[in-house]
Amino acid sequence: MLGERERIEIARLWERKLRQDALGLPQAERHRNLEPDSAELIVADNIISHSLTSHVAHVRLRPGVESITLPFGKGLEVIRL
């Protein structure tokens, strides 16, 4: 289960993504800006819209890795290492 620190980081990244969408930033700029400040937490976008179930399954098989798919926008996968 995600802790309070992870929930705060997810909310911060999501708010940043919404601001970038509103500004109409190019896709490459959005992806660069969504990278987490720490290697402990990774957020991947478009998980649901691109049917990336094989990616999700691969990530979840790795020892010590936790992930959850959030149905925001086109789908966010939050991965904690």
PyMOL Python script that loads the backbone (N, CA, C, O; Angstrom):
from pymol import cmd

cmd.read_pdbstr("""\
ATOM      1  N   MET A   1       0.845  -1.185   0.000  1.00  0.00           N
ATOM      2  CA  MET A   1       0.000   0.000   0.000  1.00  0.00           C
ATOM      3  C   MET A   1       0.889   1.247   0.000  1.00  0.00           C
ATOM      4  O   MET A   1       1.942   1.270   0.638  1.00  0.00           O
ATOM      5  N   LEU A   2       0.461   2.259  -0.708  1.00  0.00           N
ATOM      6  CA  LEU A   2       1.220   3.504  -0.773  1.00  0.00           C
ATOM      7  C   LEU A   2       1.086   4.273   0.538  1.00  0.00           C
ATOM      8  O   LEU A   2       0.008   4.355   1.127  1.00  0.00           O
ATOM      9  N   GLY A   3       2.201   4.829   0.971  1.00  0.00           N
ATOM     10  CA  GLY A   3       2.204   5.632   2.180  1.00  0.00           C
ATOM     11  C   GLY A   3       1.843   7.080   1.884  1.00  0.00           C
ATOM     12  O   GLY A   3       1.627   7.459   0.733  1.00  0.00           O
ATOM     13  N   GLU A   4       1.783   7.865   2.917  1.00  0.00           N
ATOM     14  CA  GLU A   4       1.414   9.279   2.781  1.00  0.00           C
ATOM     15  C   GLU A   4       2.395  10.027   1.879  1.00  0.00           C
ATOM     16  O   GLU A   4       1.986  10.854   1.064  1.00  0.00           O
ATOM     17  N   ARG A   5       3.690   9.738   2.025  1.00  0.00           N
ATOM     18  CA  ARG A   5       4.708  10.409   1.196  1.00  0.00           C
ATOM     19  C   ARG A   5       4.479  10.139  -0.284  1.00  0.00           C
ATOM     20  O   ARG A   5       4.573  11.048  -1.109  1.00  0.00           O
ATOM     21  N   GLU A   6       4.177   8.881  -0.620  1.00  0.00           N
ATOM     22  CA  GLU A   6       3.932   8.520  -2.020  1.00  0.00           C
ATOM     23  C   GLU A   6       2.654   9.170  -2.543  1.00  0.00           C
ATOM     24  O   GLU A   6       2.615   9.639  -3.681  1.00  0.00           O
ATOM     25  N   ARG A   7       1.617   9.199  -1.724  1.00  0.00           N
ATOM     26  CA  ARG A   7       0.359   9.839  -2.159  1.00  0.00           C
ATOM     27  C   ARG A   7       0.570  11.327  -2.433  1.00  0.00           C
ATOM     28  O   ARG A   7       0.023  11.864  -3.396  1.00  0.00           O
ATOM     29  N   ILE A   8       1.348  11.982  -1.605  1.00  0.00           N
ATOM     30  CA  ILE A   8       1.642  13.406  -1.806  1.00  0.00           C
ATOM     31  C   ILE A   8       2.419  13.601  -3.101  1.00  0.00           C
ATOM     32  O   ILE A   8       2.136  14.526  -3.863  1.00  0.00           O
ATOM     33  N   GLU A   9       3.410  12.724  -3.358  1.00  0.00           N
ATOM     34  CA  GLU A   9       4.212  12.831  -4.585  1.00  0.00           C
ATOM     35  C   GLU A   9       3.348  12.590  -5.824  1.00  0.00           C
ATOM     36  O   GLU A   9       3.503  13.282  -6.830  1.00  0.00           O
ATOM     37  N   ILE A  10       2.447  11.621  -5.756  1.00  0.00           N
ATOM     38  CA  ILE A  10       1.544  11.349  -6.884  1.00  0.00           C
ATOM     39  C   ILE A  10       0.660  12.561  -7.146  1.00  0.00           C
ATOM     40  O   ILE A  10       0.479  12.962  -8.296  1.00  0.00           O
ATOM     41  N   ALA A  11       0.114  13.139  -6.096  1.00  0.00           N
ATOM     42  CA  ALA A  11      -0.739  14.316  -6.255  1.00  0.00           C
ATOM     43  C   ALA A  11       0.045  15.474  -6.866  1.00  0.00           C
ATOM     44  O   ALA A  11      -0.471  16.193  -7.722  1.00  0.00           O
ATOM     45  N   ARG A  12       1.289  15.655  -6.428  1.00  0.00           N
ATOM     46  CA  ARG A  12       2.133  16.732  -6.964  1.00  0.00           C
ATOM     47  C   ARG A  12       2.403  16.523  -8.450  1.00  0.00           C
ATOM     48  O   ARG A  12       2.304  17.463  -9.239  1.00  0.00           O
ATOM     49  N   LEU A  13       2.747  15.279  -8.838  1.00  0.00           N
ATOM     50  CA  LEU A  13       3.015  14.987 -10.245  1.00  0.00           C
ATOM     51  C   LEU A  13       1.753  15.146 -11.087  1.00  0.00           C
ATOM     52  O   LEU A  13       1.814  15.640 -12.213  1.00  0.00           O
ATOM     53  N   TRP A  14       0.616  14.732 -10.547  1.00  0.00           N
ATOM     54  CA  TRP A  14      -0.640  14.848 -11.291  1.00  0.00           C
ATOM     55  C   TRP A  14      -1.001  16.313 -11.519  1.00  0.00           C
ATOM     56  O   TRP A  14      -1.415  16.684 -12.617  1.00  0.00           O
ATOM     57  N   GLU A  15      -0.848  17.145 -10.498  1.00  0.00           N
ATOM     58  CA  GLU A  15      -1.123  18.573 -10.645  1.00  0.00           C
ATOM     59  C   GLU A  15      -0.202  19.192 -11.691  1.00  0.00           C
ATOM     60  O   GLU A  15      -0.638  20.029 -12.482  1.00  0.00           O
ATOM     61  N   ARG A  16       1.072  18.787 -11.700  1.00  0.00           N
ATOM     62  CA  ARG A  16       2.016  19.292 -12.690  1.00  0.00           C
ATOM     63  C   ARG A  16       1.582  18.882 -14.095  1.00  0.00           C
ATOM     64  O   ARG A  16       1.646  19.683 -15.027  1.00  0.00           O
ATOM     65  N   LYS A  17       1.140  17.627 -14.245  1.00  0.00           N
ATOM     66  CA  LYS A  17       0.672  17.158 -15.553  1.00  0.00           C
ATOM     67  C   LYS A  17      -0.531  17.975 -16.019  1.00  0.00           C
ATOM     68  O   LYS A  17      -0.595  18.368 -17.184  1.00  0.00           O
ATOM     69  N   LEU A  18      -1.476  18.234 -15.134  1.00  0.00           N
ATOM     70  CA  LEU A  18      -2.657  19.018 -15.515  1.00  0.00           C
ATOM     71  C   LEU A  18      -2.266  20.433 -15.946  1.00  0.00           C
ATOM     72  O   LEU A  18      -2.825  20.966 -16.905  1.00  0.00           O
ATOM     73  N   ARG A  19      -1.310  21.042 -15.241  1.00  0.00           N
ATOM     74  CA  ARG A  19      -0.839  22.383 -15.635  1.00  0.00           C
ATOM     75  C   ARG A  19      -0.177  22.338 -17.011  1.00  0.00           C
ATOM     76  O   ARG A  19      -0.380  23.231 -17.834  1.00  0.00           O
ATOM     77  N   GLN A  20       0.619  21.288 -17.259  1.00  0.00           N
ATOM     78  CA  GLN A  20       1.285  21.162 -18.552  1.00  0.00           C
ATOM     79  C   GLN A  20       0.266  20.957 -19.668  1.00  0.00           C
ATOM     80  O   GLN A  20       0.420  21.511 -20.757  1.00  0.00           O
ATOM     81  N   ASP A  21      -0.766  20.170 -19.407  1.00  0.00           N
ATOM     82  CA  ASP A  21      -1.828  19.972 -20.398  1.00  0.00           C
ATOM     83  C   ASP A  21      -2.513  21.300 -20.711  1.00  0.00           C
ATOM     84  O   ASP A  21      -2.776  21.614 -21.872  1.00  0.00           O
ATOM     85  N   ALA A  22      -2.796  22.069 -19.670  1.00  0.00           N
ATOM     86  CA  ALA A  22      -3.462  23.356 -19.862  1.00  0.00           C
ATOM     87  C   ALA A  22      -2.603  24.329 -20.665  1.00  0.00           C
ATOM     88  O   ALA A  22      -3.128  25.143 -21.425  1.00  0.00           O
ATOM     89  N   LEU A  23      -1.288  24.246 -20.497  1.00  0.00           N
ATOM     90  CA  LEU A  23      -0.375  25.122 -21.236  1.00  0.00           C
ATOM     91  C   LEU A  23      -0.110  24.633 -22.652  1.00  0.00           C
ATOM     92  O   LEU A  23       0.436  25.372 -23.471  1.00  0.00           O
ATOM     93  N   GLY A  24      -0.493  23.390 -22.949  1.00  0.00           N
ATOM     94  CA  GLY A  24      -0.267  22.836 -24.278  1.00  0.00           C
ATOM     95  C   GLY A  24       1.193  22.563 -24.587  1.00  0.00           C
ATOM     96  O   GLY A  24       1.628  22.699 -25.730  1.00  0.00           O
ATOM     97  N   LEU A  25       1.957  22.174 -23.559  1.00  0.00           N
ATOM     98  CA  LEU A  25       3.376  21.876 -23.774  1.00  0.00           C
ATOM     99  C   LEU A  25       3.548  20.685 -24.716  1.00  0.00           C
ATOM    100  O   LEU A  25       2.706  19.787 -24.727  1.00  0.00           O
ATOM    101  N   PRO A  26       4.631  20.660 -25.512  1.00  0.00           N
ATOM    102  CA  PRO A  26       4.886  19.506 -26.386  1.00  0.00           C
ATOM    103  C   PRO A  26       5.038  18.231 -25.557  1.00  0.00           C
ATOM    104  O   PRO A  26       5.467  18.279 -24.404  1.00  0.00           O
ATOM    105  N   GLN A  27       4.681  17.090 -26.155  1.00  0.00           N
ATOM    106  CA  GLN A  27       4.686  15.812 -25.451  1.00  0.00           C
ATOM    107  C   GLN A  27       6.052  15.491 -24.840  1.00  0.00           C
ATOM    108  O   GLN A  27       6.111  15.024 -23.702  1.00  0.00           O
ATOM    109  N   ALA A  28       7.132  15.725 -25.551  1.00  0.00           N
ATOM    110  CA  ALA A  28       8.466  15.422 -25.026  1.00  0.00           C
ATOM    111  C   ALA A  28       8.754  16.228 -23.765  1.00  0.00           C
ATOM    112  O   ALA A  28       9.362  15.715 -22.825  1.00  0.00           O
ATOM    113  N   GLU A  29       8.330  17.459 -23.741  1.00  0.00           N
ATOM    114  CA  GLU A  29       8.531  18.315 -22.567  1.00  0.00           C
ATOM    115  C   GLU A  29       7.712  17.802 -21.384  1.00  0.00           C
ATOM    116  O   GLU A  29       8.183  17.817 -20.246  1.00  0.00           O
ATOM    117  N   ARG A  30       6.498  17.351 -21.649  1.00  0.00           N
ATOM    118  CA  ARG A  30       5.650  16.826 -20.571  1.00  0.00           C
ATOM    119  C   ARG A  30       6.287  15.604 -19.932  1.00  0.00           C
ATOM    120  O   ARG A  30       6.321  15.498 -18.706  1.00  0.00           O
ATOM    121  N   HIS A  31       6.793  14.678 -20.744  1.00  0.00           N
ATOM    122  CA  HIS A  31       7.386  13.459 -20.196  1.00  0.00           C
ATOM    123  C   HIS A  31       8.621  13.774 -19.366  1.00  0.00           C
ATOM    124  O   HIS A  31       8.799  13.207 -18.288  1.00  0.00           O
ATOM    125  N   ARG A  32       9.473  14.665 -19.846  1.00  0.00           N
ATOM    126  CA  ARG A  32      10.666  15.030 -19.093  1.00  0.00           C
ATOM    127  C   ARG A  32      10.294  15.637 -17.749  1.00  0.00           C
ATOM    128  O   ARG A  32      10.930  15.349 -16.735  1.00  0.00           O
ATOM    129  N   ASN A  33       9.276  16.469 -17.741  1.00  0.00           N
ATOM    130  CA  ASN A  33       8.881  17.145 -16.517  1.00  0.00           C
ATOM    131  C   ASN A  33       8.130  16.253 -15.541  1.00  0.00           C
ATOM    132  O   ASN A  33       7.980  16.613 -14.373  1.00  0.00           O
ATOM    133  N   LEU A  34       7.654  15.099 -15.993  1.00  0.00           N
ATOM    134  CA  LEU A  34       6.948  14.199 -15.088  1.00  0.00           C
ATOM    135  C   LEU A  34       7.872  13.230 -14.369  1.00  0.00           C
ATOM    136  O   LEU A  34       7.419  12.482 -13.502  1.00  0.00           O
ATOM    137  N   GLU A  35       9.148  13.225 -14.705  1.00  0.00           N
ATOM    138  CA  GLU A  35      10.068  12.329 -14.044  1.00  0.00           C
ATOM    139  C   GLU A  35      10.136  12.672 -12.560  1.00  0.00           C
ATOM    140  O   GLU A  35      10.222  13.843 -12.192  1.00  0.00           O
ATOM    141  N   PRO A  36      10.097  11.650 -11.712  1.00  0.00           N
ATOM    142  CA  PRO A  36      10.135  11.928 -10.273  1.00  0.00           C
ATOM    143  C   PRO A  36      11.495  12.451  -9.835  1.00  0.00           C
ATOM    144  O   PRO A  36      12.507  12.229 -10.500  1.00  0.00           O
ATOM    145  N   ASP A  37      11.500  13.146  -8.709  1.00  0.00           N
ATOM    146  CA  ASP A  37      12.742  13.662  -8.145  1.00  0.00           C
ATOM    147  C   ASP A  37      13.571  12.545  -7.525  1.00  0.00           C
ATOM    148  O   ASP A  37      14.773  12.701  -7.311  1.00  0.00           O
ATOM    149  N   SER A  38      12.936  11.438  -7.243  1.00  0.00           N
ATOM    150  CA  SER A  38      13.613  10.322  -6.600  1.00  0.00           C
ATOM    151  C   SER A  38      13.429   9.069  -7.439  1.00  0.00           C
ATOM    152  O   SER A  38      12.386   8.886  -8.068  1.00  0.00           O
ATOM    153  N   ALA A  39      14.424   8.219  -7.452  1.00  0.00           N
ATOM    154  CA  ALA A  39      14.323   6.959  -8.200  1.00  0.00           C
ATOM    155  C   ALA A  39      13.422   5.962  -7.487  1.00  0.00           C
ATOM    156  O   ALA A  39      13.198   4.868  -8.005  1.00  0.00           O
ATOM    157  N   GLU A  40      12.902   6.305  -6.316  1.00  0.00           N
ATOM    158  CA  GLU A  40      12.045   5.398  -5.574  1.00  0.00           C
ATOM    159  C   GLU A  40      10.636   5.338  -6.141  1.00  0.00           C
ATOM    160  O   GLU A  40       9.929   4.357  -5.908  1.00  0.00           O
ATOM    161  N   LEU A  41      10.210   6.350  -6.873  1.00  0.00           N
ATOM    162  CA  LEU A  41       8.835   6.423  -7.359  1.00  0.00           C
ATOM    163  C   LEU A  41       8.842   6.789  -8.834  1.00  0.00           C
ATOM    164  O   LEU A  41       9.458   7.776  -9.238  1.00  0.00           O
ATOM    165  N   ILE A  42       8.148   5.980  -9.638  1.00  0.00           N
ATOM    166  CA  ILE A  42       8.046   6.216 -11.074  1.00  0.00           C
ATOM    167  C   ILE A  42       6.572   6.297 -11.424  1.00  0.00           C
ATOM    168  O   ILE A  42       5.774   5.500 -10.930  1.00  0.00           O
ATOM    169  N   VAL A  43       6.202   7.247 -12.269  1.00  0.00           N
ATOM    170  CA  VAL A  43       4.821   7.371 -12.734  1.00  0.00           C
ATOM    171  C   VAL A  43       4.832   7.270 -14.252  1.00  0.00           C
ATOM    172  O   VAL A  43       5.498   8.052 -14.930  1.00  0.00           O
ATOM    173  N   ALA A  44       4.088   6.301 -14.783  1.00  0.00           N
ATOM    174  CA  ALA A  44       3.984   6.101 -16.233  1.00  0.00           C
ATOM    175  C   ALA A  44       2.572   6.467 -16.676  1.00  0.00           C
ATOM    176  O   ALA A  44       1.597   6.089 -16.027  1.00  0.00           O
ATOM    177  N   ASP A  45       2.462   7.197 -17.770  1.00  0.00           N
ATOM    178  CA  ASP A  45       1.183   7.672 -18.285  1.00  0.00           C
ATOM    179  C   ASP A  45       0.704   6.774 -19.426  1.00  0.00           C
ATOM    180  O   ASP A  45       1.483   5.999 -19.980  1.00  0.00           O
ATOM    181  N   ASN A  46      -0.564   6.880 -19.771  1.00  0.00           N
ATOM    182  CA  ASN A  46      -1.187   6.190 -20.908  1.00  0.00           C
ATOM    183  C   ASN A  46      -1.231   4.667 -20.751  1.00  0.00           C
ATOM    184  O   ASN A  46      -1.239   3.947 -21.749  1.00  0.00           O
ATOM    185  N   ILE A  47      -1.259   4.181 -19.539  1.00  0.00           N
ATOM    186  CA  ILE A  47      -1.263   2.740 -19.289  1.00  0.00           C
ATOM    187  C   ILE A  47      -2.554   2.105 -19.783  1.00  0.00           C
ATOM    188  O   ILE A  47      -2.516   1.045 -20.408  1.00  0.00           O
ATOM    189  N   ILE A  48      -3.681   2.724 -19.520  1.00  0.00           N
ATOM    190  CA  ILE A  48      -4.979   2.155 -19.922  1.00  0.00           C
ATOM    191  C   ILE A  48      -5.237   2.387 -21.405  1.00  0.00           C
ATOM    192  O   ILE A  48      -5.641   1.466 -22.115  1.00  0.00           O
ATOM    193  N   SER A  49      -5.009   3.602 -21.877  1.00  0.00           N
ATOM    194  CA  SER A  49      -5.339   3.928 -23.266  1.00  0.00           C
ATOM    195  C   SER A  49      -4.497   3.150 -24.266  1.00  0.00           C
ATOM    196  O   SER A  49      -4.942   2.911 -25.389  1.00  0.00           O
ATOM    197  N   HIS A  50      -3.287   2.752 -23.881  1.00  0.00           N
ATOM    198  CA  HIS A  50      -2.411   2.003 -24.779  1.00  0.00           C
ATOM    199  C   HIS A  50      -2.390   0.506 -24.462  1.00  0.00           C
ATOM    200  O   HIS A  50      -1.566  -0.233 -25.001  1.00  0.00           O
ATOM    201  N   SER A  51      -3.293   0.065 -23.593  1.00  0.00           N
ATOM    202  CA  SER A  51      -3.411  -1.360 -23.218  1.00  0.00           C
ATOM    203  C   SER A  51      -2.055  -1.970 -22.870  1.00  0.00           C
ATOM    204  O   SER A  51      -1.664  -2.994 -23.430  1.00  0.00           O
ATOM    205  N   LEU A  52      -1.350  -1.340 -21.952  1.00  0.00           N
ATOM    206  CA  LEU A  52       0.002  -1.781 -21.593  1.00  0.00           C
ATOM    207  C   LEU A  52      -0.016  -2.824 -20.471  1.00  0.00           C
ATOM    208  O   LEU A  52       0.772  -2.742 -19.528  1.00  0.00           O
ATOM    209  N   THR A  53      -0.906  -3.790 -20.579  1.00  0.00           N
ATOM    210  CA  THR A  53      -1.025  -4.816 -19.549  1.00  0.00           C
ATOM    211  C   THR A  53       0.233  -5.672 -19.436  1.00  0.00           C
ATOM    212  O   THR A  53       0.579  -6.112 -18.340  1.00  0.00           O
ATOM    213  N   SER A  54       0.924  -5.916 -20.552  1.00  0.00           N
ATOM    214  CA  SER A  54       2.147  -6.727 -20.478  1.00  0.00           C
ATOM    215  C   SER A  54       3.246  -5.966 -19.724  1.00  0.00           C
ATOM    216  O   SER A  54       4.023  -6.574 -18.988  1.00  0.00           O
ATOM    217  N   HIS A  55       3.315  -4.645 -19.902  1.00  0.00           N
ATOM    218  CA  HIS A  55       4.279  -3.832 -19.160  1.00  0.00           C
ATOM    219  C   HIS A  55       3.972  -3.898 -17.665  1.00  0.00           C
ATOM    220  O   HIS A  55       4.868  -4.103 -16.846  1.00  0.00           O
ATOM    221  N   VAL A  56       2.706  -3.722 -17.324  1.00  0.00           N
ATOM    222  CA  VAL A  56       2.297  -3.747 -15.919  1.00  0.00           C
ATOM    223  C   VAL A  56       2.617  -5.110 -15.303  1.00  0.00           C
ATOM    224  O   VAL A  56       3.145  -5.180 -14.194  1.00  0.00           O
ATOM    225  N   ALA A  57       2.302  -6.184 -16.014  1.00  0.00           N
ATOM    226  CA  ALA A  57       2.583  -7.528 -15.504  1.00  0.00           C
ATOM    227  C   ALA A  57       4.080  -7.726 -15.287  1.00  0.00           C
ATOM    228  O   ALA A  57       4.490  -8.297 -14.277  1.00  0.00           O
ATOM    229  N   HIS A  58       4.899  -7.258 -16.234  1.00  0.00           N
ATOM    230  CA  HIS A  58       6.357  -7.381 -16.118  1.00  0.00           C
ATOM    231  C   HIS A  58       6.866  -6.641 -14.879  1.00  0.00           C
ATOM    232  O   HIS A  58       7.663  -7.178 -14.108  1.00  0.00           O
ATOM    233  N   VAL A  59       6.406  -5.426 -14.699  1.00  0.00           N
ATOM    234  CA  VAL A  59       6.839  -4.615 -13.550  1.00  0.00           C
ATOM    235  C   VAL A  59       6.450  -5.302 -12.250  1.00  0.00           C
ATOM    236  O   VAL A  59       7.245  -5.360 -11.312  1.00  0.00           O
ATOM    237  N   ARG A  60       5.238  -5.818 -12.193  1.00  0.00           N
ATOM    238  CA  ARG A  60       4.743  -6.414 -10.948  1.00  0.00           C
ATOM    239  C   ARG A  60       5.407  -7.745 -10.603  1.00  0.00           C
ATOM    240  O   ARG A  60       5.303  -8.204  -9.466  1.00  0.00           O
ATOM    241  N   LEU A  61       6.082  -8.368 -11.556  1.00  0.00           N
ATOM    242  CA  LEU A  61       6.809  -9.610 -11.287  1.00  0.00           C
ATOM    243  C   LEU A  61       8.168  -9.371 -10.642  1.00  0.00           C
ATOM    244  O   LEU A  61       8.757 -10.288 -10.069  1.00  0.00           O
ATOM    245  N   ARG A  62       8.664  -8.147 -10.732  1.00  0.00           N
ATOM    246  CA  ARG A  62       9.995  -7.845 -10.191  1.00  0.00           C
ATOM    247  C   ARG A  62       9.961  -7.838  -8.661  1.00  0.00           C
ATOM    248  O   ARG A  62       9.074  -7.225  -8.067  1.00  0.00           O
ATOM    249  N   PRO A  63      10.916  -8.512  -8.022  1.00  0.00           N
ATOM    250  CA  PRO A  63      10.946  -8.536  -6.551  1.00  0.00           C
ATOM    251  C   PRO A  63      11.184  -7.144  -5.969  1.00  0.00           C
ATOM    252  O   PRO A  63      11.994  -6.371  -6.479  1.00  0.00           O
ATOM    253  N   GLY A  64      10.467  -6.847  -4.903  1.00  0.00           N
ATOM    254  CA  GLY A  64      10.645  -5.575  -4.210  1.00  0.00           C
ATOM    255  C   GLY A  64       9.977  -4.388  -4.866  1.00  0.00           C
ATOM    256  O   GLY A  64      10.147  -3.257  -4.410  1.00  0.00           O
ATOM    257  N   VAL A  65       9.213  -4.619  -5.936  1.00  0.00           N
ATOM    258  CA  VAL A  65       8.546  -3.532  -6.657  1.00  0.00           C
ATOM    259  C   VAL A  65       7.045  -3.610  -6.395  1.00  0.00           C
ATOM    260  O   VAL A  65       6.446  -4.683  -6.464  1.00  0.00           O
ATOM    261  N   GLU A  66       6.454  -2.470  -6.097  1.00  0.00           N
ATOM    262  CA  GLU A  66       5.010  -2.375  -5.943  1.00  0.00           C
ATOM    263  C   GLU A  66       4.481  -1.420  -6.996  1.00  0.00           C
ATOM    264  O   GLU A  66       5.138  -0.431  -7.322  1.00  0.00           O
ATOM    265  N   SER A  67       3.297  -1.706  -7.535  1.00  0.00           N
ATOM    266  CA  SER A  67       2.708  -0.765  -8.484  1.00  0.00           C
ATOM    267  C   SER A  67       1.195  -0.808  -8.380  1.00  0.00           C
ATOM    268  O   SER A  67       0.597  -1.789  -7.938  1.00  0.00           O
ATOM    269  N   ILE A  68       0.608   0.288  -8.802  1.00  0.00           N
ATOM    270  CA  ILE A  68      -0.846   0.416  -8.815  1.00  0.00           C
ATOM    271  C   ILE A  68      -1.231   1.230 -10.047  1.00  0.00           C
ATOM    272  O   ILE A  68      -0.566   2.209 -10.387  1.00  0.00           O
ATOM    273  N   THR A  69      -2.303   0.820 -10.709  1.00  0.00           N
ATOM    274  CA  THR A  69      -2.827   1.568 -11.855  1.00  0.00           C
ATOM    275  C   THR A  69      -3.938   2.480 -11.361  1.00  0.00           C
ATOM    276  O   THR A  69      -4.891   2.033 -10.723  1.00  0.00           O
ATOM    277  N   LEU A  70      -3.801   3.760 -11.663  1.00  0.00           N
ATOM    278  CA  LEU A  70      -4.808   4.749 -11.278  1.00  0.00           C
ATOM    279  C   LEU A  70      -5.571   5.189 -12.528  1.00  0.00           C
ATOM    280  O   LEU A  70      -4.956   5.562 -13.527  1.00  0.00           O
ATOM    281  N   PRO A  71      -6.896   5.150 -12.481  1.00  0.00           N
ATOM    282  CA  PRO A  71      -7.689   5.492 -13.669  1.00  0.00           C
ATOM    283  C   PRO A  71      -7.869   6.998 -13.864  1.00  0.00           C
ATOM    284  O   PRO A  71      -8.991   7.467 -14.050  1.00  0.00           O
ATOM    285  N   PHE A  72      -6.777   7.754 -13.824  1.00  0.00           N
ATOM    286  CA  PHE A  72      -6.805   9.190 -14.090  1.00  0.00           C
ATOM    287  C   PHE A  72      -6.414   9.412 -15.543  1.00  0.00           C
ATOM    288  O   PHE A  72      -5.483   8.775 -16.035  1.00  0.00           O
ATOM    289  N   GLY A  73      -7.106  10.298 -16.233  1.00  0.00           N
ATOM    290  CA  GLY A  73      -6.762  10.582 -17.626  1.00  0.00           C
ATOM    291  C   GLY A  73      -6.782   9.306 -18.428  1.00  0.00           C
ATOM    292  O   GLY A  73      -7.801   8.618 -18.487  1.00  0.00           O
ATOM    293  N   LYS A  74      -5.654   8.981 -19.051  1.00  0.00           N
ATOM    294  CA  LYS A  74      -5.534   7.763 -19.876  1.00  0.00           C
ATOM    295  C   LYS A  74      -4.903   6.615 -19.098  1.00  0.00           C
ATOM    296  O   LYS A  74      -4.545   5.587 -19.674  1.00  0.00           O
ATOM    297  N   GLY A  75      -4.770   6.795 -17.794  1.00  0.00           N
ATOM    298  CA  GLY A  75      -4.241   5.751 -16.927  1.00  0.00           C
ATOM    299  C   GLY A  75      -2.824   6.041 -16.476  1.00  0.00           C
ATOM    300  O   GLY A  75      -1.930   6.231 -17.301  1.00  0.00           O
ATOM    301  N   LEU A  76      -2.620   6.075 -15.179  1.00  0.00           N
ATOM    302  CA  LEU A  76      -1.292   6.281 -14.602  1.00  0.00           C
ATOM    303  C   LEU A  76      -0.881   5.011 -13.873  1.00  0.00           C
ATOM    304  O   LEU A  76      -1.679   4.431 -13.137  1.00  0.00           O
ATOM    305  N   GLU A  77       0.331   4.585 -14.069  1.00  0.00           N
ATOM    306  CA  GLU A  77       0.899   3.472 -13.319  1.00  0.00           C
ATOM    307  C   GLU A  77       1.920   4.058 -12.364  1.00  0.00           C
ATOM    308  O   GLU A  77       2.906   4.659 -12.789  1.00  0.00           O
ATOM    309  N   VAL A  78       1.682   3.883 -11.071  1.00  0.00           N
ATOM    310  CA  VAL A  78       2.597   4.389 -10.050  1.00  0.00           C
ATOM    311  C   VAL A  78       3.400   3.201  -9.548  1.00  0.00           C
ATOM    312  O   VAL A  78       2.842   2.211  -9.076  1.00  0.00           O
ATOM    313  N   ILE A  79       4.710   3.313  -9.654  1.00  0.00           N
ATOM    314  CA  ILE A  79       5.614   2.210  -9.323  1.00  0.00           C
ATOM    315  C   ILE A  79       6.558   2.673  -8.230  1.00  0.00           C
ATOM    316  O   ILE A  79       7.204   3.714  -8.342  1.00  0.00           O
ATOM    317  N   ARG A  80       6.626   1.876  -7.164  1.00  0.00           N
ATOM    318  CA  ARG A  80       7.564   2.162  -6.074  1.00  0.00           C
ATOM    319  C   ARG A  80       8.627   1.088  -6.067  1.00  0.00           C
ATOM    320  O   ARG A  80       8.320  -0.103  -6.017  1.00  0.00           O
ATOM    321  N   LEU A  81       9.887   1.512  -6.118  1.00  0.00           N
ATOM    322  CA  LEU A  81      11.014   0.574  -6.136  1.00  0.00           C
ATOM    323  C   LEU A  81      11.477   0.267  -4.736  1.00  0.00           C
ATOM    324  O   LEU A  81      12.418  -0.506  -4.552  1.00  0.00           O
TER     325      LEU A  81
END
""", "prot")
cmd.dss("prot")
cmd.show_as("cartoon", "prot")
cmd.util.cbc("prot")
cmd.orient("prot")
